[in-house]
Amino acid sequence: MNNIININELANPYGEAGFECTVQEAGYLNNFGAWIKCEDSKFIVRDDNGHPFKAVGNDYQLVNHTQAFQTAERIIEQSNIDTTDMIKDFKTSHDGARAFGFYRFPQHREEVALNDTIELQLLVRNSIDGSMRFAIEYGALRLACLNGMTALGSIGKFKRKHTKYLNIHDAVEPLTNVIELYENSIETWKKFTTTKVTDTEAILAIADAVATREINKFIKDNISNKFNDDVEYLLWDKQLSRAYQVKDVWTEYKKYRTDLGSTLWAVYNAMTHWGTHTDAYKESSQKNIASIQNDRRTAIAKTTDNLLLSMVA
């Protein structure tokens, strides 16, 4: 690959995700001091510090983070992506159990509106304790704010469980047409920039992505008939006193609305800003922010596919 930039700036090309694990037998000491082997379980243990992760079943197939990222890079090499000046960044959470690799491609930049440029990005994620599937999917980065944009639809995504049948090389075919998918998404995002939304439509989309089921239902049931489509009035209601995420994203939406107008693009960027930049809501969870951001991306993608796309169909 040409001129690769590694944001981690470490000798290890995969940064904090660049460690190896091995499979160890599982067992316990019984009341008589004898070692009893558990035939149906095993442990995944970090080679560098000896940290054991939770026990997994015998069907579990270990894929080290380095193996996952190396495979992803071979897939990228076989695709039609221009890798000149490719930028790589790696993050982990849960003591290294989960890892996320971000691959940016500056040669694939496009304007969705005047002076509003996005850049192709691939996300590779992996776990070594069975908590998350191996996955590769395309997305994009909005350069004005570095918001991570999610893939549209189900194509261009590859996910597999860590079982003995896992072959991560199977991801090659689903991603061979990633440039075509990306270009199609650009046309959809362009529609987002010109699609006007009301405040009610905006808060319904935001709640669908970030609210709990109960809060989302309360907003859907009451925004029009009880609060007369007045979002500020709605957010002051005592039922939403703890709806911190909805309020945070609505605050971001008002900021984006100033620059982008009352558009679907402003709504989408308010959500992706929350997904990319907002800290964890519990201080103790901040160490796992990479995993939390991944969960947020998943929620945003679901709302985008189920709700936002229908608004520009």
Secondary structure by P-SEA (a helix, b strand, c coil): ccccccccccccccccccbbbbbbbbbbbccccbbbbcccbbbbbbcccccccccccccbbbbcaaaaaaaaaaaaaaccccccbbbbbbbbcccccbbbbbbbbccccccccccbbbbbbbbbbbbccccccccccccccccccbbbbbbcccccbbbbccccccccccccccccaaaaaaaaaaaaaaaaaaccccaaaaaaaaaaccccaaaaaaaaacccccccccaaaaaaccccccaaaaaaaaaaaaaaaacccccaaaaaaaaaaaaccccccccccccaaaaaaaaaaaaaaaaaaaccccccc
